[in-house]
């Protein structure tokens, strides 16, 4: 896995068909203001970060901050997200910065 690309599927162990790219406007609206960040992961080898926000009972919004600081947003089904994050945390380099998998 590349892990250094600008697309969430380049970083996360999930099929690209299981994630939906969101516009920056929609993603920032869902994750901004009083939205609660349930979990945040950081890549120790790059300034990449990943944060998870609940959008609906069955959907989460994932904010991926690229090494150059760009924010990209993706919708991920709840059924796919937990195992995807567990696989990421198990990889070398990524560490939990805030929250935990229990919240997902």
C-alpha positions as MATLAB code, in Angstrom:
seq = 'XXXXXXXXXXXXXXXXXXXXXXXXXXXXXXXXXXXXXXXXXXXXXXXXXXXXXXXXXXXXXXXXXXXXXXXXXXXXXXXXXXXXXXXXXXXXXXXXXXXXXXXX';
ca = [
       0.000    0.000    0.000;
       1.391    3.375   -0.942;
       0.279    5.296    2.137;
       1.660    8.570    0.829;
      -0.879    9.354   -1.869;
      -3.487   12.050   -1.843;
      -6.480    9.740   -1.912;
      -7.992    8.020    1.088;
      -7.911    4.628   -0.637;
      -4.140    5.052   -1.085;
      -3.824    5.141    2.711;
      -6.629    3.019    4.085;
      -7.042   -0.735    3.638;
     -10.412   -0.528    1.906;
     -11.708   -1.022   -1.596;
     -12.183    2.269   -3.458;
     -15.741    1.168   -4.212;
     -16.509    1.319   -0.461;
     -15.799    5.059   -0.102;
     -17.498    8.080   -1.608;
     -15.577   11.254   -2.318;
     -17.315   14.366   -0.961;
     -16.904   17.971   -2.008;
     -14.782   20.158    0.240;
     -17.826   22.343    0.955;
     -19.981   19.444    2.132;
     -17.159   17.799    4.085;
     -16.178   20.976    5.894;
     -19.830   21.705    6.714;
     -20.342   18.253    8.271;
     -17.036   18.309   10.195;
     -16.947   21.985   11.172;
     -18.636   23.978   13.881;
     -19.832   21.842   16.768;
     -19.118   18.492   15.079;
     -17.455   15.968   17.355;
     -14.316   14.267   16.143;
     -14.664   10.634   17.253;
     -11.169    9.545   16.335;
      -7.994   11.040   14.914;
      -4.948    9.209   13.593;
      -1.593   10.630   12.557;
       1.102    9.210   10.354;
       4.397    9.579   12.219;
       6.429    9.568    8.994;
       4.476   12.348    7.237;
       2.257   15.182    8.418;
      -0.810   13.247    7.198;
      -3.804   12.960    9.499;
      -7.154   11.268    9.396;
     -10.204   12.270   11.465;
     -13.598   10.565   11.715;
     -16.972   12.263   12.279;
     -20.424   10.671   12.472;
     -22.718   11.972    9.727;
     -25.692    9.640   10.174;
     -26.430    6.438   12.072;
     -24.957    4.450    9.176;
     -22.395    6.813    7.653;
     -19.209    8.532    8.751;
     -17.289   11.372    7.191;
     -13.540   10.897    7.100;
     -11.337   13.954    6.760;
      -7.941   13.160    5.302;
      -5.328   15.890    5.650;
      -2.580   15.386    3.065;
       1.125   15.977    3.753;
       0.823   19.427    2.127;
      -2.180   20.368    4.305;
      -5.042   19.874    1.871;
      -8.237   18.474    3.305;
     -10.142   15.792    1.436;
     -13.442   14.366    2.619;
     -14.992   10.956    2.102;
     -18.172    9.196    3.148;
     -17.713    5.672    4.489;
     -20.403    3.213    5.543;
     -20.342    2.387    9.237;
     -20.173   -1.322    8.451;
     -16.834   -0.841    6.645;
     -15.186    1.793    8.802;
     -14.280    0.012   12.050;
     -12.324   -2.850   10.465;
     -10.657   -0.406    8.076;
      -9.452    1.752   10.983;
      -8.326   -1.276   13.011;
      -6.177   -2.378   10.065;
      -4.707    1.117    9.773;
      -3.868    1.362   13.493;
      -2.113   -2.023   13.220;
       0.171   -0.681   10.464;
       3.576    0.698   11.296;
       3.649    4.490   11.323;
       0.040    5.355   12.134;
      -0.871    6.194   15.714;
      -4.027    7.122   17.540;
      -3.980   10.811   18.445;
      -7.501   11.301   19.795;
     -10.501    9.113   20.595;
     -10.640    5.392   20.034;
     -12.123    2.621   17.959;
     -14.833    2.055   20.590;
     -16.521    5.285   19.467;
     -16.938    3.934   15.917;
];
